[in-house]
Amino acid sequence: MRGTPQRAIQELAGHAKSSTTEIYMHLAPRALQDAIRNLRG
């Protein structure tokens, strides 16, 4: 996750549980980048 704390990713993604974030942290880096872009609007 390029040094980004899991808690920060969890908050940005709007996940209530860290276990949900952990599922998505295992995605390919490109998929994660796309997801973050979508969250930014």
N, C-alpha and C positions, 0 to 999 in steps of 0.2 A: 504494500500500500504506500510505497515510497516515503515511509517515515511518518505518515499521517496516523495519529492516534485513533484506535478503534472507536473510542467514545465520540470523537469529532465526526467520524463517518456516520455513526449511529444517529447522532443529532441531525446532521444534514439530510439523512435519508428519512428521518421521521419515524424511526423504529423505536417502539416502546421497550423492546427486549434486545439485549446484546446478542442473544442466540440467533435472532433474525438477521442481524448485521453480519454475523459470522458466516451464515449461509452464502450471502452475496459477496463476501470478501474473497471467496474462492473462485469467482468468475474470472475469465480472461481479462487482462488489463484494459483492452479495448472496450469490452462490454461495460466495465466499471466507469470508464471515462464517459461513455455515452450516457450512462445513467446519471452521472453527476451533471452533465450538460443539460439533461432534461429537467433535473431538479432546479437548476438555475433559471429555467424558463426561457 
